Amino acid sequence: MRLLRHRLHSDGPIRHAAVIEYELTDDRVTIADRWTYVWGARRRPFIHPLRSAGGSVLTCDAPDDHPWHHGLWFTIKFVNGENFWEEYDDYGVLRHVGPPEVHQQDGRLDVRGSLQWVRPDRSTVVLAEHRVLTHHELGADSYRIDLDTSLVPQVDVVFDRTPFTTWGGYGGLTLRGAPSWRDTRLLLSDGSEHQQIHGVPARWCDLRGLTDAGPAGVAMFDHPGNPRHPVPWYASTRADTYGDGWANFVNAAFLWDAPVTVAAGESLRMRHGVLVYGEALDRQAIDGAHEAYLSS
């Protein structure tokens, strides 16, 4: 199956683009040559490549040091003690139930789909998920992807992580940046700059550096409706566990301090925004972008 769609959106608040194009195939959907969602991935869906406005690829898929890192993705380390993060030995997988639907209206484009979290036995479904990825064109050099996901356990579940020692604490929305994205630094919503972050709570975390096409940044927004908001962040521009070079890893680690328990049939909703931009934004500008995300 290969479908190409072109949709006009309203002029509304979007001033720099009259058309959002997308291409839906039998395993992926590509939005406006900005990002590709690999919905049919065998182990879990993910976004790669994620591109800057200049065309630079900002994500890395399956690096040698952590082959279970896939661009921009969402999963949880342990569900009732079973691994849904690393992809070796016994592990669970996330799979779409058929192709996602693509809808476009009022200057936004939604990719909507239902997923199943399948236990390591490859037959038992432990979670049902409804996922919406929304694309917003914001200007000549910026756009935003919103992830809105609802997890509905089929049995009582405990979401958990490996507690942090020299590593750990991770789970939830995660970015693994391209190693060619260099001289990066991390900025938190309190204005502090870092090369590594270990469990510091913040409303957002921004990763910015240089690409061959010029400066580029990705700011990840936490929503106040999420559990444990403001979320603890786990992030590194460089770290020994990633080898030499630029690791560019950012995780909204909502399980950092403790597990989360959800009863069968209840829904855990998680929302995040991911702003991709070119020219440097200061703290106040990213704060403003975060507020715009919350009001959209």
Beta strands, then each sheet from edge to edge (+ up, - down):
strand 1: 2-8
strand 2: 19-25
strand 3: 29-31
strand 4: 35-38
strand 5: 46-50
strand 6: 72-75
strand 7: 78-79
strand 8: 82-83
strand 9: 93-96
strand 10: 101-105
strand 11: 108-118
strand 12: 125-139
strand 13: 142-153
strand 14: 157-160
strand 15: 172-176
strand 16: 182-188
strand 17: 193-194
strand 18: 196-201
strand 19: 204-211
strand 20: 214-222
strand 21: 232-236
strand 22: 249-252
strand 23: 260-262
strand 24: 268-277
sheet 1: 1+ 2- 3+ 4- 5+
sheet 2: 6+ 15- 22+ 21- 18+
sheet 3: 8+ 7- 14+ 23-
sheet 4: 9+ 11- 10+
sheet 5: 9+ 11- 12+ 13- 24+ 20- 19+ 16- 17+
end
